[in-house]
Amino acid sequence: MKLDPVPLATEVWWARTSAADDRLLRLLDEEELARNARFRHQADRDRHLLGRAVIRLLLAERAECPPEKVTFALRCRSCEEKERTGAGDGTDARQEPHGKPHPTGPAEGWEVSVSHSGEWVALALASGVPVGVDVERVSGARDLEGLAGYTLGDPERQAWERLSPADRIGAFFRYWARKEALLKATGLGLSGGLRRVLVSPADAAPELLAWTGGCGPEAAALLDLERGEEYRSALAVLTDRPVELAVHPHEETVRLLRSQPGGG
């Protein structure tokens, strides 16, 4: 008798930017502190600070080690693919490490993803299986027609254009969140090309339909996350197993932060 596959435990944590506090800066390493200081706007500093501090605390709990022992290696799969295939032109002057954070040290083996938009920061983690999370604030002020040409594949664009103008705004950001979650899970990020990833229509159950141009995952679970009418959010887990998702609201994140020495 064939047994059903064991569900894969995956977590999503939410945090409002109001939880940001300068006391959390002690949880960042030197490179993270330097990057945080380079943000010109306080809102950007708060989002970055929360993302790095909370994910380090979560990993420290799971690895049963002090937060300062949790380290990360940043790896950009797009850059790795260009280097492997010789497609790069050698003109990229960006020297700063970039790409998806991969836990190292005691937390090695865990997979994480962080996203933020507006007042929200989303964090996802799972053991041994790549994850990607994305949250997008819905805004009709942007050039959606122009963005649709950059974001949507031909069948997606046709389905999107059949919607009423009022429905197109939320639907566009649903498409975007699903696609970016998948690209982040693979480690490619936006440079991997949003149009290469085809997903189900915004009003249908989330599903990866096609991935053109190589580097796509062998299997992927895609889930929509609810964050109110002003946001669209999605989670991608690169697995063929069912996903057992635990969602932790902002209040639980605040309790996590307050449980730390000096957390208030």
Residue frames as qw, qx, qy, qz and C-alpha x, y, z in Angstrom:
[[0.000, 0.888, 0.459, 0.000, 0.00, 0.00, 0.00],
 [0.415, 0.421, -0.015, 0.806, 1.39, 3.37, -1.00],
 [0.324, -0.620, -0.467, 0.541, 1.55, 5.81, 1.90],
 [0.166, 0.943, 0.208, 0.202, 0.57, 9.43, 1.48],
 [0.526, 0.380, -0.268, 0.712, 3.59, 11.77, 1.57],
 [0.417, -0.560, -0.461, 0.548, 4.27, 13.46, 4.88],
 [0.134, 0.950, 0.219, 0.179, 3.22, 17.14, 4.77],
 [0.567, 0.230, -0.181, 0.770, 6.06, 19.63, 4.74],
 [0.316, -0.790, -0.383, 0.359, 5.92, 22.02, 7.70],
 [0.366, 0.397, 0.139, 0.830, 6.32, 25.62, 6.53],
 [0.237, -0.681, -0.458, 0.520, 5.97, 28.84, 8.50],
 [0.217, 0.606, 0.209, 0.736, 5.05, 32.39, 7.56],
 [0.347, -0.546, -0.435, 0.626, 5.51, 35.21, 10.08],
 [0.159, 0.788, 0.314, 0.506, 4.04, 38.69, 9.69],
 [0.427, -0.454, -0.291, 0.726, 5.35, 41.91, 11.22],
 [0.159, 0.944, 0.255, 0.137, 4.18, 45.50, 10.94],
 [0.510, 0.485, -0.205, 0.680, 6.88, 48.11, 10.57],
 [0.385, -0.779, 0.078, -0.488, 5.63, 49.66, 13.82],
 [0.911, -0.401, -0.021, 0.093, 7.49, 46.83, 15.60],
 [0.674, 0.444, -0.205, 0.554, 10.86, 48.16, 14.42],
 [0.489, -0.871, 0.030, 0.031, 13.05, 49.42, 17.25],
 [0.312, 0.798, -0.489, 0.166, 16.67, 50.56, 17.28],
 [0.567, -0.504, 0.620, -0.199, 17.34, 48.01, 20.03],
 [0.935, 0.221, 0.274, -0.048, 17.02, 45.33, 17.33],
 [0.448, 0.815, -0.367, 0.011, 20.14, 46.68, 15.64],
 [0.371, -0.594, 0.707, -0.102, 22.23, 44.57, 18.03],
 [0.827, 0.097, 0.546, -0.094, 20.95, 41.50, 16.14],
 [0.686, 0.727, -0.037, -0.020, 22.47, 42.60, 12.82],
 [0.803, -0.158, 0.155, 0.553, 25.99, 41.79, 11.71],
 [0.254, -0.527, 0.156, 0.796, 28.42, 44.42, 10.42],
 [0.113, 0.096, 0.662, 0.734, 27.42, 44.10, 6.76],
 [0.113, -0.658, -0.725, -0.170, 23.72, 44.27, 7.64],
 [0.254, -0.753, -0.278, 0.540, 24.29, 47.33, 9.82],
 [0.212, -0.320, 0.362, 0.849, 26.18, 49.05, 7.01],
 [0.013, 0.331, 0.739, 0.587, 23.43, 48.29, 4.52],
 [0.179, -0.742, -0.633, 0.130, 20.73, 49.46, 6.92],
 [0.254, -0.649, -0.078, 0.713, 22.54, 52.77, 7.40],
 [0.188, -0.081, 0.531, 0.822, 22.65, 53.34, 3.63],
 [0.043, 0.636, 0.736, 0.230, 18.86, 53.45, 3.30],
 [0.082, 0.286, 0.011, 0.955, 17.79, 57.07, 2.91],
 [0.520, -0.420, -0.174, -0.723, 14.26, 56.68, 4.28],
 [0.345, -0.316, 0.709, -0.528, 13.34, 55.53, 7.77],
 [0.864, 0.111, 0.167, -0.462, 10.59, 53.24, 6.44],
 [0.782, 0.438, -0.442, -0.010, 13.15, 51.34, 4.36],
 [0.126, 0.471, -0.751, 0.444, 15.48, 51.05, 7.35],
 [0.602, -0.178, 0.509, -0.588, 12.61, 49.73, 9.48],
 [0.918, 0.230, -0.065, -0.317, 11.59, 47.09, 6.94],
 [0.620, 0.485, -0.589, 0.184, 15.17, 45.90, 6.49],
 [0.117, -0.438, 0.697, -0.556, 15.81, 45.85, 10.23],
 [0.760, -0.087, 0.363, -0.533, 12.70, 43.82, 10.99],
 [0.888, 0.336, -0.254, -0.186, 13.37, 41.33, 8.24],
 [0.513, 0.467, -0.651, 0.307, 16.93, 40.59, 9.31],
 [0.219, -0.381, 0.651, -0.619, 16.28, 40.65, 13.06],
 [0.802, -0.050, 0.266, -0.532, 13.17, 38.47, 13.08],
 [0.891, 0.300, -0.324, -0.107, 14.51, 35.82, 10.70],
 [0.340, 0.468, -0.707, 0.407, 17.70, 35.58, 12.81],
 [0.431, -0.280, 0.580, -0.632, 15.67, 35.11, 16.00],
 [0.899, 0.105, 0.039, -0.424, 13.48, 32.45, 14.40],
 [0.770, 0.399, -0.491, 0.089, 16.48, 30.52, 13.11],
 [0.052, 0.476, -0.700, 0.530, 18.25, 30.81, 16.47],
 [0.692, -0.180, 0.408, -0.568, 15.25, 29.21, 18.18],
 [0.944, 0.225, -0.067, -0.232, 15.14, 26.34, 15.72],
 [0.672, 0.462, -0.502, 0.288, 18.89, 25.78, 15.72],
 [0.740, -0.640, -0.181, 0.098, 18.99, 26.19, 19.53],
 [0.642, 0.039, -0.071, 0.762, 21.83, 28.66, 19.40],
 [0.121, -0.646, -0.195, 0.728, 22.38, 32.34, 20.26],
 [0.502, 0.816, 0.251, -0.137, 21.16, 34.74, 17.52],
 [0.031, 0.863, -0.419, -0.280, 24.70, 36.03, 16.89],
 [0.469, -0.262, 0.810, 0.234, 25.72, 32.52, 15.82],
 [0.619, 0.564, 0.547, -0.009, 23.23, 32.58, 12.92],
 [0.125, -0.520, 0.402, 0.743, 25.01, 33.70, 9.77],
 [0.691, 0.605, 0.328, -0.221, 24.03, 33.99, 6.12],
 [0.370, -0.188, 0.581, 0.701, 25.64, 33.57, 2.73],
 [0.480, 0.645, 0.146, -0.577, 24.06, 35.64, -0.04],
 [0.382, -0.075, 0.785, 0.482, 23.91, 33.84, -3.37],
 [0.498, 0.530, -0.024, -0.686, 22.42, 35.11, -6.62],
 [0.722, 0.130, 0.670, 0.117, 21.47, 32.19, -8.84],
 [0.552, 0.821, 0.139, -0.047, 21.11, 34.45, -11.88],
 [0.033, 0.866, -0.492, -0.082, 24.73, 35.57, -11.52],
 [0.563, -0.322, 0.759, 0.060, 25.81, 31.97, -10.98],
 [0.741, 0.444, 0.504, 0.018, 24.02, 30.88, -14.15],
 [0.399, 0.908, -0.118, -0.053, 25.60, 33.69, -16.17],
 [0.205, -0.726, 0.654, 0.068, 29.03, 32.73, -14.88],
 [0.685, -0.062, 0.725, 0.017, 28.40, 29.05, -15.61],
 [0.678, 0.568, 0.458, 0.094, 27.24, 29.68, -19.17],
 [0.464, -0.100, 0.254, 0.842, 29.60, 32.56, -19.92],
 [0.142, 0.756, 0.549, 0.327, 26.63, 34.83, -20.61],
 [0.292, -0.862, -0.155, 0.385, 27.94, 37.69, -18.47],
 [0.533, 0.770, 0.011, 0.351, 29.74, 40.57, -20.13],
 [0.679, -0.104, -0.281, 0.671, 32.01, 41.32, -17.18],
 [0.100, 0.484, 0.034, 0.869, 30.68, 44.86, -16.81],
 [0.559, -0.703, -0.394, -0.197, 28.64, 44.39, -13.62],
 [0.241, 0.533, -0.433, 0.686, 30.28, 46.78, -11.18],
 [0.662, -0.584, 0.040, -0.468, 28.12, 45.75, -8.20],
 [0.377, 0.375, -0.780, 0.331, 30.62, 44.35, -5.69],
 [0.450, -0.277, 0.522, -0.669, 28.28, 44.14, -2.70],
 [0.037, 0.063, 0.997, 0.010, 27.10, 40.58, -1.94],
 [0.543, 0.107, 0.021, -0.833, 23.52, 40.11, -3.06],
 [0.505, 0.014, -0.799, -0.327, 20.93, 37.45, -3.71],
 [0.765, -0.449, -0.310, -0.343, 18.92, 35.07, -1.59],
 [0.241, -0.633, 0.627, -0.385, 20.12, 34.60, 2.02],
 [0.841, -0.014, -0.538, -0.056, 21.16, 31.02, 2.84],
 [0.613, -0.727, 0.234, -0.203, 21.60, 30.28, 6.55],
 [0.637, 0.403, -0.596, 0.277, 25.05, 29.03, 7.52],
 [0.078, -0.396, 0.680, -0.612, 26.57, 27.89, 10.79],
 [0.230, 0.068, 0.883, -0.402, 24.22, 26.17, 13.28],
 [0.555, 0.462, 0.347, -0.599, 21.15, 27.12, 11.20],
 [0.186, 0.369, -0.721, -0.555, 22.47, 25.56, 7.99],
 [0.020, 0.196, 0.974, 0.112, 19.84, 23.42, 6.30],
 [0.188, 0.676, 0.552, -0.450, 17.00, 25.85, 6.92],
 [0.270, 0.354, 0.484, 0.754, 15.61, 27.82, 4.00],
 [0.044, -0.638, -0.427, 0.639, 14.26, 31.35, 4.39],
 [0.238, 0.480, 0.437, 0.722, 12.71, 34.18, 2.41],
 [0.121, -0.561, -0.391, 0.719, 11.85, 37.76, 3.37],
 [0.172, 0.509, 0.489, 0.687, 9.63, 40.30, 1.62],
 [0.103, -0.539, -0.453, 0.702, 8.22, 43.69, 2.53],
 [0.076, 0.438, 0.463, 0.767, 5.85, 46.26, 1.12],
 [0.359, -0.698, -0.211, -0.583, 4.10, 49.19, 2.72],
 [0.434, -0.637, 0.404, -0.493, 3.67, 48.55, 6.44],
 [0.955, -0.166, 0.170, -0.178, 4.17, 44.79, 6.24],
 [0.103, 0.579, -0.806, -0.070, 7.15, 42.45, 6.42],
 [0.959, -0.006, -0.006, -0.283, 6.62, 38.76, 5.57],
 [0.062, -0.584, 0.809, -0.023, 9.06, 36.01, 6.52],
 [0.947, 0.063, -0.129, -0.289, 8.94, 32.37, 5.45],
 [0.052, -0.577, 0.812, -0.072, 11.02, 29.41, 6.58],
 [0.970, 0.017, -0.044, -0.239, 11.16, 25.65, 6.10],
 [0.548, -0.546, 0.619, 0.133, 13.68, 22.92, 6.75],
 [0.509, -0.157, 0.766, 0.360, 15.61, 21.62, 3.76],
 [0.400, 0.561, 0.659, 0.301, 13.26, 22.88, 1.05],
 [0.196, 0.047, 0.119, 0.972, 13.56, 26.25, -0.75],
 [0.042, 0.747, 0.629, -0.211, 10.83, 28.79, -0.03],
 [0.194, 0.178, 0.184, 0.947, 9.94, 32.17, -1.47],
 [0.027, -0.716, -0.629, 0.303, 7.49, 34.72, -0.12],
 [0.182, 0.212, 0.224, 0.934, 6.31, 37.99, -1.62],
 [0.005, 0.727, 0.586, -0.358, 3.96, 40.73, -0.48],
 [0.231, 0.245, 0.341, 0.877, 2.86, 43.61, -2.69],
 [0.129, 0.500, 0.429, -0.741, 0.88, 46.71, -1.81],
 [0.372, 0.586, 0.661, 0.284, -1.94, 47.25, -4.30],
 [0.075, -0.590, -0.011, 0.803, -1.62, 50.59, -6.07],
 [0.543, 0.664, 0.501, 0.114, -3.57, 51.90, -9.04],
 [0.010, 0.932, -0.115, -0.343, -1.24, 54.89, -9.35],
 [0.402, -0.416, 0.669, 0.467, 1.39, 52.90, -11.25],
 [0.484, 0.449, -0.441, -0.608, 1.47, 52.36, -15.01],
 [0.726, -0.063, 0.657, -0.196, -0.18, 48.96, -14.94],
 [0.800, 0.580, 0.047, -0.144, -0.40, 48.70, -18.72],
 [0.353, 0.757, -0.541, 0.096, 3.33, 49.17, -19.01],
 [0.353, -0.457, 0.770, -0.272, 4.06, 46.86, -16.09],
 [0.865, 0.160, 0.384, -0.281, 1.77, 44.19, -17.52],
 [0.726, 0.640, -0.250, -0.044, 3.92, 44.04, -20.65],
 [0.139, 0.643, -0.701, 0.276, 6.98, 43.45, -18.46],
 [0.422, -0.282, 0.726, -0.464, 5.29, 41.01, -16.07],
 [0.765, 0.189, 0.472, -0.395, 2.62, 38.94, -17.83],
 [0.284, -0.088, 0.838, 0.458, 3.10, 36.24, -20.43],
 [0.252, -0.044, -0.521, -0.814, 0.79, 36.26, -23.45],
 [0.417, -0.419, -0.777, -0.218, -1.94, 33.95, -22.02],
 [0.313, -0.480, -0.548, 0.610, -1.83, 35.81, -18.70],
 [0.002, 0.201, -0.087, -0.976, -2.13, 39.17, -20.45],
 [0.318, -0.225, -0.652, -0.650, -5.15, 37.94, -22.42],
 [0.433, -0.505, -0.739, 0.106, -6.89, 36.71, -19.26],
 [0.270, -0.398, -0.333, 0.811, -6.01, 39.94, -17.44],
 [0.082, 0.060, -0.274, -0.956, -7.39, 42.14, -20.21],
 [0.344, -0.391, -0.749, -0.409, -10.73, 40.31, -20.08],
 [0.316, -0.498, -0.632, 0.502, -11.23, 41.62, -16.53],
 [0.002, -0.941, -0.299, -0.161, -13.00, 44.88, -15.79],
 [0.322, 0.674, -0.278, 0.604, -10.68, 47.88, -15.27],
 [0.503, -0.679, 0.268, -0.463, -11.53, 47.87, -11.56],
 [0.958, -0.241, 0.152, -0.036, -10.62, 44.20, -11.18],
 [0.764, 0.519, -0.225, 0.310, -7.37, 44.48, -13.12],
 [0.040, -0.794, 0.435, -0.424, -5.53, 46.33, -10.33],
 [0.683, -0.454, 0.505, -0.268, -5.79, 43.64, -7.67],
 [0.965, 0.218, 0.145, 0.004, -5.39, 40.87, -10.25],
 [0.533, 0.726, -0.339, 0.270, -2.13, 42.34, -11.54],
 [0.161, -0.667, 0.609, -0.398, -0.57, 42.34, -8.08],
 [0.889, -0.156, 0.372, -0.218, -1.85, 38.80, -7.49],
 [0.866, 0.468, -0.093, 0.149, 0.03, 37.70, -10.62],
 [0.255, 0.767, -0.447, 0.383, 3.12, 39.61, -9.52],
 [0.519, -0.566, 0.529, -0.360, 3.16, 38.19, -5.99],
 [0.963, 0.023, 0.253, -0.085, 2.79, 34.61, -7.23],
 [0.761, 0.578, -0.155, 0.250, 5.54, 35.00, -9.81],
 [0.092, 0.764, -0.484, 0.418, 8.01, 36.75, -7.54],
 [0.735, -0.443, 0.435, -0.273, 7.46, 34.18, -4.78],
 [0.967, 0.196, 0.141, 0.084, 8.42, 31.45, -7.26],
 [0.557, 0.700, -0.247, 0.373, 11.45, 33.36, -8.55],
 [0.240, -0.740, 0.479, -0.407, 12.64, 34.05, -5.01],
 [0.900, -0.258, 0.318, -0.148, 12.26, 30.40, -4.05],
 [0.903, 0.350, 0.021, 0.250, 14.56, 29.37, -6.89],
 [0.569, -0.528, 0.111, 0.620, 17.08, 32.05, -5.95],
 [0.459, 0.406, 0.420, 0.669, 16.76, 33.77, -9.35],
 [0.063, -0.553, -0.261, 0.789, 14.86, 36.82, -8.15],
 [0.451, 0.758, 0.219, -0.418, 13.36, 39.34, -10.55],
 [0.089, 0.643, -0.597, -0.471, 16.38, 39.09, -12.82],
 [0.390, 0.014, 0.915, 0.107, 15.12, 35.62, -13.63],
 [0.180, -0.023, -0.548, -0.817, 12.37, 37.20, -15.73],
 [0.455, 0.169, 0.559, -0.672, 8.73, 37.49, -14.66],
 [0.680, 0.375, -0.198, -0.598, 7.39, 36.69, -18.13],
 [0.345, 0.311, -0.882, -0.084, 9.18, 33.34, -18.10],
 [0.056, 0.103, 0.898, -0.425, 6.95, 32.18, -15.25],
 [0.438, -0.242, -0.454, -0.737, 3.33, 31.41, -16.15],
 [0.089, 0.083, 0.827, -0.550, 0.84, 31.01, -13.31],
 [0.028, 0.547, 0.830, 0.106, -2.89, 30.41, -13.10],
 [0.047, -0.654, -0.276, -0.703, -5.35, 33.32, -13.52],
 [0.001, 0.312, -0.478, 0.821, -5.66, 35.63, -10.55],
 [0.654, -0.199, 0.155, -0.713, -9.20, 34.44, -9.77],
 [0.905, 0.040, -0.402, -0.131, -8.20, 30.75, -9.89],
 [0.833, -0.526, 0.109, 0.135, -6.38, 28.57, -7.37],
 [0.007, 0.851, -0.491, -0.185, -2.65, 29.40, -7.42],
 [0.918, 0.039, 0.362, 0.156, -0.58, 27.07, -9.60],
 [0.125, -0.603, 0.559, 0.555, 2.66, 27.16, -11.57],
 [0.811, 0.474, 0.224, -0.259, 1.67, 26.34, -15.17],
 [0.824, 0.451, 0.023, 0.342, 4.92, 26.71, -17.09],
 [0.395, -0.800, 0.246, 0.379, 8.51, 27.92, -16.81],
 [0.762, 0.627, 0.038, 0.161, 10.33, 28.77, -20.01],
 [0.286, 0.850, -0.357, 0.261, 14.03, 29.22, -20.63],
 [0.707, 0.107, -0.596, 0.365, 15.37, 26.70, -18.10],
 [0.146, 0.251, -0.565, 0.772, 16.27, 26.97, -14.41],
 [0.616, -0.369, -0.106, -0.688, 12.70, 26.21, -13.35],
 [0.416, -0.335, 0.746, -0.398, 11.88, 23.97, -10.37],
 [0.191, -0.008, -0.956, -0.225, 11.01, 20.30, -10.77],
 [0.312, -0.596, -0.736, -0.070, 8.04, 20.79, -8.43],
 [0.051, 0.161, -0.245, 0.955, 6.45, 23.75, -6.70],
 [0.162, -0.655, -0.726, 0.130, 3.58, 24.34, -4.32],
 [0.082, 0.277, 0.073, 0.955, 2.07, 27.80, -4.65],
 [0.226, -0.626, -0.709, 0.234, -0.23, 29.38, -2.07],
 [0.016, -0.687, -0.125, -0.715, -1.95, 32.74, -1.80],
 [0.356, -0.267, -0.605, 0.660, -1.59, 34.50, 1.55],
 [0.107, -0.830, -0.467, -0.287, -4.27, 36.83, 2.86],
 [0.412, -0.181, -0.252, 0.857, -3.17, 40.28, 3.98],
 [0.141, 0.674, 0.366, -0.626, -6.32, 42.38, 3.48],
 [0.563, 0.742, 0.363, 0.022, -7.63, 44.19, 0.41],
 [0.084, 0.954, -0.233, -0.168, -4.68, 46.59, 0.21],
 [0.178, -0.600, 0.762, 0.170, -2.12, 43.81, -0.33],
 [0.938, 0.215, -0.184, -0.198, -1.51, 40.67, -2.36],
 [0.262, -0.636, 0.721, -0.083, 0.86, 38.01, -1.09],
 [0.933, 0.184, -0.244, -0.190, 2.00, 34.52, -2.07],
 [0.511, -0.569, 0.644, -0.002, 4.21, 31.70, -0.85],
 [0.795, 0.416, -0.410, -0.164, 6.14, 29.24, -3.03],
 [0.624, -0.487, 0.608, -0.061, 7.64, 26.02, -1.68],
 [0.486, 0.510, -0.633, -0.322, 9.76, 23.94, -4.05],
 [0.292, -0.140, 0.919, -0.225, 8.35, 20.53, -3.17],
 [0.463, -0.102, -0.679, -0.560, 5.94, 17.92, -4.51],
 [0.257, -0.282, -0.849, 0.365, 4.74, 17.17, -0.98],
 [0.227, -0.814, -0.448, -0.293, 1.62, 18.73, 0.52],
 [0.235, 0.376, -0.334, 0.832, 2.43, 21.87, 2.51],
 [0.463, -0.660, -0.571, 0.153, 1.35, 22.21, 6.11],
 [0.233, 0.533, -0.047, 0.812, 1.39, 25.97, 6.62],
 [0.413, -0.645, -0.492, 0.413, 1.48, 27.73, 9.98],
 [0.191, 0.676, 0.129, 0.699, 0.83, 31.47, 9.77],
 [0.463, -0.451, -0.455, 0.613, 1.98, 33.62, 12.69],
 [0.085, 0.905, 0.316, 0.271, 0.37, 37.06, 12.95],
 [0.212, 0.708, -0.234, 0.632, 2.03, 40.32, 13.90],
 [0.591, -0.687, 0.169, -0.387, 1.13, 39.87, 17.56],
 [0.964, -0.198, 0.049, 0.169, 3.18, 36.66, 17.80],
 [0.645, 0.466, -0.117, 0.594, 6.14, 38.39, 16.20],
 [0.157, -0.776, 0.192, -0.579, 5.90, 41.17, 18.77],
 [0.826, -0.524, 0.146, -0.150, 5.93, 38.59, 21.56],
 [0.908, 0.143, -0.034, 0.392, 9.02, 37.00, 20.00],
 [0.356, 0.640, -0.161, 0.662, 10.79, 40.37, 19.94],
 [0.410, -0.728, 0.181, -0.519, 9.78, 41.22, 23.50],
 [0.949, -0.315, -0.017, 0.015, 11.03, 37.87, 24.79],
 [0.733, 0.360, -0.213, 0.537, 14.60, 38.89, 23.94],
 [0.510, -0.479, -0.269, 0.662, 16.90, 40.60, 26.47],
 [0.107, -0.348, 0.065, 0.929, 16.24, 44.31, 26.25],
 [0.046, 0.317, 0.753, 0.574, 13.17, 43.70, 24.07],
 [0.265, -0.193, 0.055, -0.943, 10.87, 45.77, 26.22]]
